């Protein structure tokens, strides 16, 4: 998985490219948590992330909880239909407000 991080006005823009799974989730979590000291408002673009495993969901949950503790905000955008369905079935769509198409 590749993680591209860019500054975007008052937010950090994070593009995930590849599968968010057991092989990549720890690295993604670590990279995103490292930038939270700079800015606690992030946008995660998952348009090029075709698959999310339970480890990937745990990664998003860890990031989301950390942002909430820091009074930040996280939007997840450009979910594929398959990933959106996973989020809805597992109840994550209710946890993460701000899904955008």
Secondary structure, 3 states (H helix, E strand, C coil): CEEEEEEECCEEEEEEECCECCCCHHHHHHHHHHHCCCCCEEEEEEEECCCECHHHHHHHHHHHHHHHHCCCEEEEECCCHHHHHHHHHHCHHHHCCCCEC
